[in-house]
Structures are given as structure tokens and as C-alpha cells.
Amino acid sequence: MALFGKQEKNDDGSPRDAAAASGASSARSASSPAPAASGRDLRATSQEGTTMANIGKSITISGDLTGEEDLVIEGKVEGKVTLPNNQLTIGSNGSVKAEVSAKSVVVIGRVAGDVRGAERVEIQGTGIVEGDVAAPKLVVAEGAVLNGSISMGAKAAATAPAATTPTADVRKAG
């Protein structure tokens, strides 16, 4: 807008942007980063320095969830969660009703379902697991709740659910 309330016009008669007329637009764009660079990255960083995807506490997911990056669940997930090469953390606000399988699982919140860790499962003091746990390494902190069977050993995490998988006695003929 020009002085005294008059609006400037382009050559074709259309109203002209006051910021563009004063040159403010070009000064602003030169000093501020591109929109993509100024966008906020919503992923957290793990202790190892890798990025972690985050499902916020207002998010609810029903269905199968798979991925190839570390994940923190603070919301609600129902279905199946599979991260074969990554860490899964159920945060303090997280509530998971699912079969959980990951390289490493840390439970701070609540899980209702079987939990399998290829390397380890950790249930912190506020963690609650209502289901079977299978992992070569298991850490259960004082105050944690674990209602289910425990299967440990190198093969435990790689097998199907321990309580429902029949076993066969295979012997070498000799």
C-alpha cells in the first residue's frame, strides 16, 4: 500500500503487493532460510547418535507397523510391531496391544502381547508387560511388572511365540 491509503497497481491494473513494492520481500527471502531448511525434524536422537522415529502420545495406530529405523512409541498401537534390525522403545505414555518383535526392546510404558528381542529386552521400573517374553538377554528393573512366560537363549528370540509353538524331537539317525 502506498502513502495516504492509496494502493499501488501493476501495469495490468491488478493490486500490487505492498511488501513487493517496497522491496521488503526480496530482503526477507535473502535473510531467511528456505522453508525446507526451516522445517522442524520430529525425530529424536538415540544414545548411539542415530535418529529415532517418534509416535506421539496423541497418535493411535491400528494394524501392522514395520520399519528399518529405531522407533519410540508414546501413543497407542494395536496390531503387530516388527523392527527386525532396530530398537523399539515403548515410552512412558506408550500403550501397545500387539505382538512386538525387534532387535532390542525397551519397555517404559505398557505392552499387552508377546515381546521378542533378537538381542535383548529391557523392562524398566515403570514398565508393564502382559505377555510372553523371548530374548537372549533380559533386564527387569525393580518395580517392573511381567506377567507371562520367559524364554531366554540365542534361539528364543528367533522362534515363533514360545507358548504356542509346538516343538519336535529331532534326533540324528546313527
Buried (B, 14 or more C-beta within 10 A) or exposed (E): BEEEEEEBEEEEEEEBEEEEBEEEEEEEEEEEEEEEEEEEEEBBEBEEEEEBBBBEBEEEBEEEBEBEBBBBBBBBBBBBBBBEEBBBBBBEBBBBBBBBBBBBBBBBBBBBBBBBBBEBBBBBEBBBBBBBBBBBEBEBEEEBBBEBEBBBEEEBBEEEBBEEEEEEEEEEEE
